[in-house]
């Protein structure tokens, strides 16, 4: 069989480098059966085409064949809890289709016990549960492991897996942001002993998370981790006063890294407005938050 793979984000966002895990597993499955696998080209004919779309705001390619097998949360007409067949999900990813990817990716746990209104994970994956051991994810040709777990600290198994990575020789990144409310002295010690690729990431999506993050930063400092190693994701709703208060509380830590994400959920009709985008893309991403408040920024820019 001739198999065509379509990564909607790779096609639309020209500088997108993060690999699509589902497509890598599909590629490995078909290559294991002796099939020819390549990136889908609308000018060629294929026995089967797989398309994956992560974000619902990513455009749909109008040239995809009607019988393409589609998956991912980006396709709103597909059940959100659809998963890969077990025989495909169990495959080791085919990293050759993303030659610029020099790290391993995967999950140790799936699901999340929280039900935040902006998050699809509980609907898609259910409650938190063990999924893989880290030894199943790592690559022989790389010492880097990027974990995509949504709430790894809410599961004893996840914490045990992190602890077992200490001294393994692998550098890790938890790219979804951990929940600081779950960090105690013991977990802070585990996090401080791990070798990180760059940052230790947390999320601060509401003001109730400010105090836990401050406490976590202090616990990490006690274990030798400086604030500049900490990275905070900030959800930006249309309440910009709330977002600015979170920024002011966190930027007091010298060198801390903040990254704003405007709330967007097209399934629910939630689209960020102009000022949310201004806050995220220029005020935060542009680094203006380090030297001025959001109020002063707006005054300087002439915004009401």
Beta strands, then each sheet from edge to edge (+ up, - down):
strand 1: 2-7
strand 2: 36-39
strand 3: 48-52
strand 4: 69-71
strand 5: 104-106
strand 6: 109-110
strand 7: 129-130
strand 8: 144-147
strand 9: 171-174
strand 10: 200-203
strand 11: 230-236
strand 12: 257-262
sheet 1: 2+ 1+ 3+ 4+
sheet 2: 5+ 8+ 9+
sheet 3: 6+ 7-
sheet 4: 10+ 11+ 12+
end
